[in-house]
Amino acid sequence: MNPFDPKSVLLAKHAQHVVLIHFPIALFVAGVAFDLLAVWRQSRGLAMAVYYNLTAAAISTLPAAATGVLAWQWQLDGKHLKGILLLHLILGLLSTALIWIVWWLHFRVRRTPQLALPAYRFPIELLSVPLVALTGHLGGFLSGVNGSG
């Protein structure tokens, strides 16, 4: 197989998920970091960066999740999941839901300017980041990056 052959890249059964998943992870973690920095520096510009990062992170979870489900269907023919793969799926869905919840909290305030961002978003964000990291770590084991998968 030629690594530069577009057909092998686009039609690989798992490659799309492995590539696409980095976008929501990076955008979400950067968005949370910017959120903490925006509050600390009281920066409106950083607050805008937070919103756009979280928006892009939330949207990019959709193709990442879809390609994960497709990889499961193609590689395992939709068999029942167990072990690390099942845990990765559950944590992936939970991570996706939390990313969308954090985005919604910011979206709601942006849509209704008289509202202030709730302080309880920080515990949600700070819980979500390690959960997203753990999900990615398990995915690394499944792909063979962090060990045999």
DSSP file (Angstrom, degrees, kcal/mol; ACC not computed):
  #  RESIDUE AA STRUCTURE BP1 BP2  ACC     N-H-->O    O-->H-N    N-H-->O    O-->H-N    TCO  KAPPA ALPHA  PHI   PSI    X-CA   Y-CA   Z-CA
    1    1 A M              0   0    0      0, 0.0     3,-0.0     0, 0.0     0, 0.0   0.000 360.0 360.0 360.0 131.5    0.0    0.0    0.0
    2    2 A N    >   -     0   0    0      1,-0.1     3,-1.4     2,-0.0     6,-0.2  -0.774 360.0-149.9 -88.3 122.8    1.3    3.4   -1.0
    3    3 A P  T 3  S+     0   0    0      0, 0.0    -1,-0.1     0, 0.0     0, 0.0   0.672  97.3  51.1 -68.5 -14.0    1.0    6.0    1.8
    4    4 A F  T 3  S+     0   0    0      4,-0.0     3,-0.1     5,-0.0    -2,-0.0   0.366  79.5 111.9-103.1   4.4    0.6    8.8   -0.7
    5    5 A D    <>  -     0   0    0     -3,-1.4     4,-1.7     1,-0.2     3,-0.4  -0.692  60.6-149.7 -78.9 115.9   -2.1    7.1   -2.8
    6    6 A P  H  > S+     0   0    0      0, 0.0     4,-2.9     0, 0.0     5,-0.3   0.843  94.9  57.5 -56.7 -34.5   -5.3    9.2   -2.3
    7    7 A K  H  > S+     0   0    0      1,-0.2     4,-2.1     2,-0.2     5,-0.1   0.921 106.9  46.8 -63.6 -43.4   -7.5    6.1   -2.8
    8    8 A S  H  > S+     0   0    0     -3,-0.4     4,-0.5    -6,-0.2    -1,-0.2   0.839 115.6  47.0 -68.5 -31.0   -5.8    4.3    0.1
    9    9 A V  H  < S+     0   0    0     -4,-1.7     3,-0.5     2,-0.2    -2,-0.2   0.940 117.3  40.0 -73.4 -48.0   -6.1    7.3    2.3
   10   10 A L  H  < S+     0   0    0     -4,-2.9    -2,-0.2     1,-0.2    -3,-0.2   0.785 120.9  42.2 -75.4 -27.6   -9.7    8.1    1.6
   11   11 A L  H  < S+     0   0    0     -4,-2.1    -1,-0.2    -5,-0.3    -2,-0.2   0.396  79.2 124.1-103.6   3.4  -11.0    4.6    1.5
   12   12 A A     X  -     0   0    0     -4,-0.5     4,-0.5    -3,-0.5    -3,-0.0  -0.392  66.5-127.4 -61.8 141.8   -9.1    3.2    4.5
   13   13 A K  T  4 S+     0   0    0      1,-0.2    61,-0.2     2,-0.1    62,-0.2   0.752  98.8  14.3 -68.3 -24.1  -11.6    1.7    7.0
   14   14 A H  T >> S+     0   0    0      2,-0.1     4,-1.8    60,-0.1     3,-0.5   0.538  97.2  95.9-124.8 -11.9  -10.4    3.7   10.0
   15   15 A A  H 3> S+     0   0    0      1,-0.2     4,-2.1     2,-0.2     5,-0.2   0.831  81.1  56.8 -58.7 -37.6   -8.2    6.5    8.7
   16   16 A Q  H 3X S+     0   0    0     -4,-0.5     4,-3.1     1,-0.2    -1,-0.2   0.924 108.6  45.8 -63.0 -43.9  -10.8    9.2    8.7
   17   17 A H  H <> S+     0   0    0     -3,-0.5     4,-2.1    50,-0.3    -1,-0.2   0.931 111.5  52.1 -63.9 -45.4  -11.7    8.8   12.4
   18   18 A V  H  < S+     0   0    0     -4,-1.8     4,-0.3     1,-0.2    -1,-0.2   0.866 117.9  38.2 -60.5 -37.3   -8.0    8.7   13.4
   19   19 A V  H >< S+     0   0    0     -4,-2.1     3,-1.0    -5,-0.2     4,-0.3   0.927 117.1  48.0 -78.9 -47.6   -7.3   11.9   11.5
   20   20 A L  H >< S+     0   0    0     -4,-3.1     3,-1.2     1,-0.2    44,-0.2   0.764  96.7  70.6 -68.7 -26.7  -10.6   13.8   12.3
   21   21 A I  T 3X S+     0   0    0     -4,-2.1     4,-1.4     1,-0.3    -1,-0.2   0.755  86.1  67.5 -67.5 -22.9  -10.6   13.2   16.0
   22   22 A H  H <> S+     0   0    0     -3,-1.0     4,-2.4    -4,-0.3     5,-0.3   0.799  91.7  63.1 -67.5 -27.3   -7.7   15.5   16.6
   23   23 A F  H <> S+     0   0    0     -3,-1.2     4,-2.7    -4,-0.3     5,-0.3   0.967 105.4  40.0 -66.3 -54.4   -9.7   18.6   15.6
   24   24 A P  H  > S+     0   0    0      0, 0.0     4,-2.2     0, 0.0     5,-0.3   0.884 116.5  52.7 -64.3 -34.0  -12.4   18.5   18.3
   25   25 A I  H  X S+     0   0    0     -4,-1.4     4,-2.5     2,-0.2     5,-0.2   0.975 114.9  39.2 -62.9 -53.8   -9.8   17.5   20.9
   26   26 A A  H  X S+     0   0    0     -4,-2.4     4,-2.4     1,-0.2     5,-0.2   0.912 117.5  48.8 -64.5 -43.8   -7.4   20.4   20.2
   27   27 A L  H  X S+     0   0    0     -4,-2.7     4,-2.2    -5,-0.3    -1,-0.2   0.895 113.7  46.6 -65.1 -39.5  -10.1   23.0   19.6
   28   28 A F  H  X S+     0   0    0     -4,-2.2     4,-2.5    -5,-0.3     5,-0.2   0.942 113.4  46.9 -69.1 -47.1  -11.9   22.1   22.8
   29   29 A V  H  X S+     0   0    0     -4,-2.5     4,-2.3    -5,-0.3    -2,-0.2   0.914 114.9  47.5 -62.0 -42.0   -8.8   22.0   25.0
   30   30 A A  H  X S+     0   0    0     -4,-2.4     4,-2.9    -5,-0.2    -1,-0.2   0.901 110.4  53.2 -64.7 -39.8   -7.7   25.4   23.5
   31   31 A G  H  X S+     0   0    0     -4,-2.2     4,-2.1    -5,-0.2    -2,-0.2   0.904 110.0  46.7 -61.6 -42.0  -11.2   26.8   24.0
   32   32 A V  H  X S+     0   0    0     -4,-2.5     4,-2.3     2,-0.2    -1,-0.2   0.918 112.9  49.5 -66.4 -43.0  -11.1   25.9   27.7
   33   33 A A  H  X S+     0   0    0     -4,-2.3     4,-2.3     1,-0.2    -2,-0.2   0.922 112.0  48.5 -61.5 -43.2   -7.6   27.3   28.1
   34   34 A F  H  X S+     0   0    0     -4,-2.9     4,-3.1     2,-0.2    -1,-0.2   0.870 108.2  55.5 -63.8 -36.0   -8.7   30.5   26.4
   35   35 A D  H  X S+     0   0    0     -4,-2.1     4,-2.0     2,-0.2    -2,-0.2   0.936 109.5  45.0 -62.9 -46.5  -11.8   30.6   28.7
   36   36 A L  H  X S+     0   0    0     -4,-2.3     4,-2.2     1,-0.2    -1,-0.2   0.915 116.6  46.5 -62.4 -42.3   -9.7   30.5   31.8
   37   37 A L  H  X S+     0   0    0     -4,-2.3     4,-2.9     2,-0.2     5,-0.2   0.872 108.8  55.2 -67.5 -38.0   -7.3   33.1   30.3
   38   38 A A  H  X>S+     0   0    0     -4,-3.1     5,-1.6     2,-0.2     4,-1.0   0.889 111.3  44.2 -63.7 -39.4  -10.2   35.3   29.2
   39   39 A V  H  <5S+     0   0    0     -4,-2.0    -2,-0.2     3,-0.2    -1,-0.2   0.926 115.0  48.2 -70.2 -44.2  -11.6   35.5   32.7
   40   40 A W  H  <5S+     0   0    0     -4,-2.2    -2,-0.2     1,-0.2    -1,-0.2   0.902 123.3  32.4 -63.4 -42.3   -8.2   36.0   34.3
   41   41 A R  H  <5S-     0   0    0     -4,-2.9    -1,-0.2    -5,-0.1    -2,-0.2   0.506 101.1-131.6 -91.9  -6.0   -7.3   38.8   31.8
   42   42 A Q  T  <5 +     0   0    0     -4,-1.0     2,-0.6    -5,-0.2    -3,-0.2   0.930  47.9 166.2  51.6  50.6  -10.8   40.1   31.5
   43   43 A S     >< -     0   0    0     -5,-1.6     4,-1.6    -6,-0.2    -1,-0.2  -0.858  35.8-167.1-105.6 120.7  -10.3   40.0   27.7
   44   44 A R  H  > S+     0   0    0     -2,-0.6     4,-1.8     2,-0.2    -1,-0.2   0.847  92.2  56.9 -69.9 -34.8  -13.3   40.3   25.4
   45   45 A G  H  > S+     0   0    0      2,-0.2     4,-1.9     1,-0.2    -1,-0.2   0.904 107.9  46.6 -63.7 -42.4  -11.1   39.3   22.4
   46   46 A L  H  > S+     0   0    0      1,-0.2     4,-2.5     2,-0.2    -1,-0.2   0.869 107.8  57.4 -67.1 -35.4  -10.2   36.0   24.2
   47   47 A A  H  X S+     0   0    0     -4,-1.6     4,-2.0     1,-0.2    -2,-0.2   0.877 106.6  49.1 -62.4 -36.4  -13.8   35.5   25.0
   48   48 A M  H  X S+     0   0    0     -4,-1.8     4,-2.4     2,-0.2    -1,-0.2   0.902 109.1  52.2 -67.2 -40.1  -14.6   35.6   21.3
   49   49 A A  H  X S+     0   0    0     -4,-1.9     4,-2.6     1,-0.2     5,-0.2   0.888 107.3  54.0 -62.1 -38.2  -11.8   33.1   20.6
   50   50 A V  H  X S+     0   0    0     -4,-2.5     4,-2.8     2,-0.2     5,-0.3   0.956 109.1  47.5 -58.0 -51.4  -13.3   30.9   23.2
   51   51 A Y  H  X S+     0   0    0     -4,-2.0     4,-2.3     1,-0.2    -2,-0.2   0.916 114.3  45.4 -59.4 -45.9  -16.7   31.0   21.5
   52   52 A Y  H  X S+     0   0    0     -4,-2.4     4,-2.4     2,-0.2    -1,-0.2   0.885 113.5  49.5 -69.1 -37.7  -15.3   30.3   18.0
   53   53 A N  H  X S+     0   0    0     -4,-2.6     4,-2.6    -5,-0.2    -2,-0.2   0.936 113.3  46.4 -63.8 -45.3  -13.0   27.5   19.3
   54   54 A L  H  X S+     0   0    0     -4,-2.8     4,-2.7    -5,-0.2    -2,-0.2   0.870 111.7  51.9 -66.4 -35.7  -15.9   25.8   21.1
   55   55 A T  H  X S+     0   0    0     -4,-2.3     4,-2.5    -5,-0.3     5,-0.2   0.948 112.8  44.1 -63.1 -48.4  -18.2   26.2   18.1
   56   56 A A  H  X S+     0   0    0     -4,-2.4     4,-2.4     1,-0.2    -2,-0.2   0.883 113.8  51.7 -64.6 -37.7  -15.6   24.6   15.8
   57   57 A A  H  X S+     0   0    0     -4,-2.6     4,-0.8     2,-0.2    -2,-0.2   0.938 111.2  46.6 -63.6 -46.6  -15.0   21.9   18.4
   58   58 A A  H >X S+     0   0    0     -4,-2.7     3,-0.8     1,-0.2     4,-0.6   0.934 114.4  46.4 -62.8 -46.5  -18.6   21.0   18.7
   59   59 A I  H >< S+     0   0    0     -4,-2.5     3,-1.2     1,-0.2    -1,-0.2   0.902 109.6  54.6 -63.4 -40.0  -19.2   21.0   15.0
   60   60 A S  H 3X S+     0   0    0     -4,-2.4     4,-1.3     1,-0.3    -1,-0.2   0.632  93.7  70.4 -73.8 -10.9  -16.1   18.8   14.4
   61   61 A T  H <X S+     0   0    0     -4,-0.8     4,-3.0    -3,-0.8     5,-0.3   0.806  89.4  65.4 -69.4 -26.8  -17.4   16.2   16.9
   62   62 A L  H <X S+     0   0    0     -3,-1.2     4,-2.5    -4,-0.6     5,-0.2   0.963 106.7  36.0 -64.6 -54.2  -20.1   15.2   14.4
   63   63 A P  H  > S+     0   0    0      0, 0.0     4,-2.6     0, 0.0     5,-0.2   0.863 117.7  54.9 -67.6 -30.6  -17.8   13.9   11.6
   64   64 A A  H  X S+     0   0    0     -4,-1.3     4,-1.6     2,-0.2    -2,-0.2   0.944 112.6  41.4 -64.5 -46.6  -15.4   12.4   14.2
   65   65 A A  H  X S+     0   0    0     -4,-3.0     4,-2.3     2,-0.2     5,-0.2   0.913 114.8  51.9 -66.5 -42.1  -18.2   10.5   15.9
   66   66 A A  H  X S+     0   0    0     -4,-2.5     4,-2.4    -5,-0.3    -2,-0.2   0.915 110.5  47.2 -62.5 -43.3  -19.7    9.4   12.6
   67   67 A T  H  X S+     0   0    0     -4,-2.6     4,-2.4     2,-0.2   -50,-0.3   0.815 109.2  55.7 -70.4 -28.1  -16.4    8.1   11.3
   68   68 A G  H  X S+     0   0    0     -4,-1.6     4,-2.0    -5,-0.2    -2,-0.2   0.925 110.0  44.8 -65.2 -44.3  -15.9    6.3   14.6
   69   69 A V  H  X S+     0   0    0     -4,-2.3     4,-2.4     2,-0.2    -2,-0.2   0.902 113.2  51.2 -66.0 -40.7  -19.2    4.5   14.2
   70   70 A L  H  X S+     0   0    0     -4,-2.4     4,-3.0     2,-0.2     5,-0.3   0.904 108.0  52.0 -63.3 -40.3  -18.5    3.8   10.6
   71   71 A A  H  X S+     0   0    0     -4,-2.4     4,-3.0     1,-0.2     5,-0.5   0.911 109.7  50.1 -61.7 -40.9  -15.1    2.3   11.5
   72   72 A W  H  X S+     0   0    0     -4,-2.0     4,-2.0     1,-0.2     6,-1.2   0.931 113.6  45.3 -60.7 -46.3  -16.8    0.1   14.1
   73   73 A Q  H  X S+     0   0    0     -4,-2.4     4,-0.8     4,-0.2    -2,-0.2   0.910 119.2  40.9 -65.3 -42.6  -19.3   -1.1   11.4
   74   74 A W  H  < S+     0   0    0     -4,-3.0    -2,-0.2   -61,-0.2    -3,-0.2   0.930 122.6  36.8 -73.9 -45.5  -16.7   -1.7    8.7
   75   75 A Q  H  < S+     0   0    0     -4,-3.0    -3,-0.2    -5,-0.3    -2,-0.2   0.868 133.0  24.2 -79.1 -36.2  -14.0   -3.2   10.8
   76   76 A L  H >< S-     0   0    0     -4,-2.0     3,-1.8    -5,-0.5    -1,-0.2   0.308  98.6-122.4-112.8   8.4  -16.1   -5.3   13.2
   77   77 A D  T 3< S-     0   0    0     -4,-0.8    -4,-0.2     1,-0.3    -3,-0.2   0.818  70.9 -62.0  53.3  33.5  -19.2   -5.7   11.1
   78   78 A G  T 3  S+     0   0    0     -6,-1.2    -1,-0.3     1,-0.2    -5,-0.1   0.666  88.5 164.3  72.1  17.0  -21.2   -4.1   13.8
   79   79 A K    <   -     0   0    0     -3,-1.8    -1,-0.2    -7,-0.3    -3,-0.1  -0.194  50.7 -80.5 -63.2 159.9  -20.5   -6.8   16.4
   80   80 A H        -     0   0    0      1,-0.1     2,-0.2    -4,-0.0    -1,-0.1  -0.372  51.0-128.1 -61.4 137.4  -21.1   -6.1   20.1
   81   81 A L        +     0   0    0     -3,-0.1     2,-0.3     4,-0.1    -1,-0.1  -0.560  32.2 170.2 -88.4 152.8  -18.4   -4.1   21.6
   82   82 A K    >>  +     0   0    0     -2,-0.2     3,-0.9     0, 0.0     4,-0.6  -0.972  42.6   5.4-152.4 164.2  -16.5   -5.0   24.8
   83   83 A G  H 3> S-     0   0    0     -2,-0.3     4,-2.3     1,-0.2     5,-0.2  -0.298 123.1  -6.6  66.1-139.3  -13.5   -4.0   26.8
   84   84 A I  H 3> S+     0   0    0      1,-0.2     4,-2.9     2,-0.2    -1,-0.2   0.851 134.2  56.5 -62.3 -36.8  -11.5   -0.9   25.8
   85   85 A L  H <> S+     0   0    0     -3,-0.9     4,-2.1     2,-0.2    -1,-0.2   0.912 109.3  45.1 -64.3 -42.1  -13.5   -0.4   22.6
   86   86 A L  H  X S+     0   0    0     -4,-0.6     4,-2.5     2,-0.2    -2,-0.2   0.920 114.3  49.1 -65.8 -43.5  -16.8   -0.3   24.4
   87   87 A L  H  X S+     0   0    0     -4,-2.3     4,-2.8     1,-0.2     5,-0.3   0.898 110.0  52.2 -62.5 -40.3  -15.3    2.1   27.0
   88   88 A H  H  X S+     0   0    0     -4,-2.9     4,-2.3     2,-0.2    -1,-0.2   0.903 110.4  48.4 -61.9 -41.9  -13.9    4.3   24.2
   89   89 A L  H  X S+     0   0    0     -4,-2.1     4,-2.4     2,-0.2    -2,-0.2   0.939 113.6  45.8 -63.9 -47.5  -17.3    4.5   22.6
   90   90 A I  H  X S+     0   0    0     -4,-2.5     4,-2.4     1,-0.2    -2,-0.2   0.939 116.3  44.5 -62.3 -47.9  -19.1    5.4   25.9
   91   91 A L  H  X S+     0   0    0     -4,-2.8     4,-2.9     1,-0.2    -1,-0.2   0.850 111.5  55.1 -66.7 -33.2  -16.5    8.0   26.8
   92   92 A G  H  X S+     0   0    0     -4,-2.3     4,-2.4    -5,-0.3    -1,-0.2   0.915 110.1  45.1 -64.6 -43.2  -16.5    9.3   23.3
   93   93 A L  H  X S+     0   0    0     -4,-2.4     4,-2.3     2,-0.2    -2,-0.2   0.903 115.0  48.1 -67.1 -40.4  -20.3    9.9   23.4
   94   94 A L  H  X S+     0   0    0     -4,-2.4     4,-2.4     2,-0.2    -2,-0.2   0.910 112.0  49.5 -65.7 -41.9  -20.0   11.4   26.9
   95   95 A S  H  X S+     0   0    0     -4,-2.9     4,-2.5     2,-0.2    -2,-0.2   0.917 110.7  50.3 -61.6 -44.0  -17.1   13.7   25.7
   96   96 A T  H  X S+     0   0    0     -4,-2.4     4,-2.2     1,-0.2    -2,-0.2   0.923 110.8  49.1 -60.5 -44.9  -19.2   14.7   22.7
   97   97 A A  H  X S+     0   0    0     -4,-2.3     4,-2.2     1,-0.2    -2,-0.2   0.912 111.9  48.4 -62.2 -42.6  -22.2   15.6   24.9
   98   98 A L  H  X S+     0   0    0     -4,-2.4     4,-2.7     2,-0.2     5,-0.2   0.886 109.0  52.9 -67.8 -37.8  -20.0   17.6   27.3
   99   99 A I  H  X S+     0   0    0     -4,-2.5     4,-2.4     1,-0.2    -1,-0.2   0.927 111.6  46.6 -61.0 -43.5  -18.4   19.5   24.4
  100  100 A W  H  X S+     0   0    0     -4,-2.2     4,-2.5     2,-0.2    -2,-0.2   0.864 111.3  51.9 -67.6 -35.5  -21.8   20.4   23.1
  101  101 A I  H  X S+     0   0    0     -4,-2.2     4,-2.2     2,-0.2    -2,-0.2   0.934 111.0  46.9 -65.6 -45.6  -23.0   21.4   26.6
  102  102 A V  H  X S+     0   0    0     -4,-2.7     4,-1.7     1,-0.2    -2,-0.2   0.926 113.4  49.2 -62.0 -43.8  -20.1   23.7   27.2
  103  103 A W  H  X S+     0   0    0     -4,-2.4     4,-2.9    -5,-0.2    -2,-0.2   0.930 109.1  52.9 -59.8 -44.0  -20.6   25.2   23.7
  104  104 A W  H  X S+     0   0    0     -4,-2.5     4,-2.9     1,-0.2     5,-0.2   0.880 104.6  55.3 -61.5 -39.1  -24.3   25.7   24.5
  105  105 A L  H  X S+     0   0    0     -4,-2.2     4,-1.2     1,-0.2    -1,-0.2   0.914 114.0  40.8 -59.7 -42.0  -23.5   27.6   27.7
  106  106 A H  H  X S+     0   0    0     -4,-1.7     4,-2.0     2,-0.2    -2,-0.2   0.883 114.6  52.2 -73.3 -38.7  -21.4   30.0   25.7
  107  107 A F  H  X S+     0   0    0     -4,-2.9     4,-2.5     1,-0.2     5,-0.2   0.908 105.6  54.8 -62.7 -43.3  -23.8   30.2   22.8
  108  108 A R  H  X S+     0   0    0     -4,-2.9     4,-1.7     1,-0.2    -1,-0.2   0.891 110.8  45.0 -59.7 -41.4  -26.7   31.0   25.1
  109  109 A V  H  < S+     0   0    0     -4,-1.2     6,-0.3    -5,-0.2    -1,-0.2   0.873 112.4  51.2 -70.9 -37.2  -24.9   34.0   26.6
  110  110 A R  H  < S+     0   0    0     -4,-2.0    -2,-0.2     1,-0.2    -1,-0.2   0.870 112.6  46.4 -67.7 -35.5  -23.8   35.2   23.2
  111  111 A R  H  < S+     0   0    0     -4,-2.5    -1,-0.2     1,-0.3    -2,-0.2   0.821 122.4  36.1 -74.9 -32.5  -27.4   35.0   21.9
  112  112 A T  S >< S-     0   0    0     -4,-1.7     3,-2.3    -5,-0.2    -1,-0.3  -0.806  73.1-172.4-122.9  87.0  -28.7   36.8   25.0
  113  113 A P  T 3  S+     0   0    0      0, 0.0    -1,-0.1     0, 0.0    -4,-0.1   0.709  78.0  67.9 -59.0 -24.0  -26.1   39.4   25.9
  114  114 A Q  T 3  S+     0   0    0      2,-0.1     2,-0.2    -4,-0.0    -5,-0.1   0.694  87.5  85.6 -70.9 -15.1  -27.9   40.4   29.2
  115  115 A L  S <  S-     0   0    0     -3,-2.3     2,-0.3    -6,-0.3    -3,-0.0  -0.568  73.5-141.5 -81.2 149.1  -27.0   36.9   30.6
  116  116 A A        -     0   0    0     -2,-0.2    -2,-0.1     1,-0.0     3,-0.0  -0.808  30.4 -95.2-105.3 152.4  -23.6   36.3   32.2
  117  117 A L        -     0   0    0     -2,-0.3     2,-0.1     1,-0.1   -11,-0.1  -0.477  48.4-113.7 -63.9 131.9  -21.7   33.1   31.7
  118  118 A P    >   -     0   0    0      0, 0.0     3,-1.4     0, 0.0     4,-0.2  -0.413  10.0-135.5 -70.8 143.1  -22.4   30.8   34.6
  119  119 A A  T >  S+     0   0    0      1,-0.3     3,-1.5     2,-0.2    -2,-0.1   0.776  99.9  72.4 -67.0 -26.0  -19.6   30.1   37.0
  120  120 A Y  T 3> S+     0   0    0      1,-0.3     4,-1.3     2,-0.2    -1,-0.3   0.569  77.3  79.9 -69.5  -5.3  -20.6   26.4   37.1
  121  121 A R  H <> S+     0   0    0     -3,-1.4     4,-3.2     1,-0.2    -1,-0.3   0.840  82.9  63.8 -67.5 -30.8  -19.2   26.1   33.5
  122  122 A F  H <> S+     0   0    0     -3,-1.5     4,-3.2    -4,-0.2     5,-0.2   0.934 101.9  46.0 -63.1 -47.0  -15.6   25.9   34.9
  123  123 A P  H  > S+     0   0    0      0, 0.0     4,-1.4     0, 0.0    -1,-0.2   0.898 115.0  49.3 -60.9 -36.1  -16.2   22.6   36.8
  124  124 A I  H  X S+     0   0    0     -4,-1.3     4,-2.2     2,-0.2    -2,-0.2   0.944 114.6  44.1 -65.4 -46.7  -17.9   21.2   33.7
  125  125 A E  H  X S+     0   0    0     -4,-3.2     4,-2.1     1,-0.2    -1,-0.2   0.920 114.1  49.3 -63.2 -43.8  -15.0   22.4   31.4
  126  126 A L  H  < S+     0   0    0     -4,-3.2    -1,-0.2     1,-0.2    -2,-0.2   0.714 113.9  46.4 -73.5 -19.6  -12.4   21.1   33.9
  127  127 A L  H  X S+     0   0    0     -4,-1.4     4,-1.3    -5,-0.2    -1,-0.2   0.809 111.2  53.5 -81.2 -35.7  -14.1   17.7   34.1
  128  128 A S  H  X S+     0   0    0     -4,-2.2     4,-3.0    -5,-0.2     5,-0.2   0.871  99.0  61.1 -69.6 -38.5  -14.5   17.5   30.4
  129  129 A V  H  X S+     0   0    0     -4,-2.1     4,-2.4     1,-0.2    -1,-0.2   0.944 108.6  40.8 -60.2 -51.1  -10.8   18.1   29.5
  130  130 A P  H  > S+     0   0    0      0, 0.0     4,-2.7     0, 0.0    -1,-0.2   0.856 114.5  54.2 -66.4 -29.9   -9.5   15.0   31.3
  131  131 A L  H  X S+     0   0    0     -4,-1.3     4,-2.3     2,-0.2    -2,-0.2   0.926 110.0  46.2 -65.9 -43.5  -12.4   13.0   30.0
  132  132 A V  H  X S+     0   0    0     -4,-3.0     4,-2.4     2,-0.2    -1,-0.2   0.904 113.5  50.4 -62.6 -41.5  -11.6   14.0   26.4
  133  133 A A  H  X S+     0   0    0     -4,-2.4     4,-2.5    -5,-0.2    -2,-0.2   0.908 110.5  48.7 -64.1 -42.2   -8.0   13.2   27.1
  134  134 A L  H  X S+     0   0    0     -4,-2.7     4,-2.5     2,-0.2     5,-0.2   0.902 110.3  51.6 -64.5 -40.7   -8.8    9.8   28.5
  135  135 A T  H  X S+     0   0    0     -4,-2.3     4,-2.1     1,-0.2    -2,-0.2   0.931 112.4  45.8 -60.6 -45.8  -11.1    9.0   25.6
  136  136 A G  H  X S+     0   0    0     -4,-2.4     4,-2.0     2,-0.2    -2,-0.2   0.873 109.9  54.8 -64.8 -37.4   -8.2    9.9   23.2
  137  137 A H  H  X S+     0   0    0     -4,-2.5     4,-1.5     2,-0.2    -2,-0.2   0.923 109.2  46.7 -62.2 -44.8   -5.8    7.9   25.2
  138  138 A L  H  X S+     0   0    0     -4,-2.5     4,-2.0     1,-0.2    -1,-0.2   0.894 109.9  54.3 -63.8 -38.8   -8.0    4.8   24.9
  139  139 A G  H  X S+     0   0    0     -4,-2.1     4,-2.1     1,-0.2     6,-0.2   0.853 102.9  57.4 -62.5 -34.5   -8.4    5.5   21.2
  140  140 A G  H  X>S+     0   0    0     -4,-2.0     5,-1.5     1,-0.2     6,-1.5   0.878 106.0  49.4 -63.6 -37.7   -4.6    5.6   20.9
  141  141 A F  H  <5S+     0   0    0     -4,-1.5     3,-0.4     4,-0.2    -2,-0.2   0.901 110.7  50.4 -65.6 -40.2   -4.4    2.0   22.3
  142  142 A L  H  <5S+     0   0    0     -4,-2.0    -2,-0.2     1,-0.2    -1,-0.2   0.858 112.2  46.2 -67.3 -34.3   -7.1    0.9   19.9
  143  143 A S  H  <5S-     0   0    0     -4,-2.1    -1,-0.2    -5,-0.1    -2,-0.2   0.613 115.5-114.2 -83.9 -11.1   -5.2    2.4   16.9
  144  144 A G  T  <5S+     0   0    0     -4,-0.9     3,-0.4    -3,-0.4    -3,-0.2   0.449  87.8 112.2  94.3   0.1   -1.9    0.9   18.1
  145  145 A V  S   <S+     0   0    0     -5,-1.5    -4,-0.2    -6,-0.2    -5,-0.1   0.909  85.2  34.9 -72.2 -42.4   -0.3    4.3   18.8
  146  146 A N  S    S-     0   0    0     -6,-1.5     2,-0.3     1,-0.2    -5,-0.2   0.223 137.2 -49.3 -96.5  13.3   -0.1    3.8   22.6
  147  147 A G  S    S-     0   0    0     -3,-0.4    -1,-0.2    -7,-0.4     2,-0.2  -0.898  95.8 -22.8 143.6-173.2    0.5    0.1   22.5
  148  148 A S              0   0    0     -2,-0.3    -4,-0.2     1,-0.1    -5,-0.1  -0.467 360.0 360.0 -70.7 137.0   -1.0   -3.0   20.7
  149  149 A G              0   0    0     -2,-0.2    -1,-0.1    -6,-0.1    -8,-0.0   0.415 360.0 360.0-123.5 360.0   -4.6   -2.5   19.7
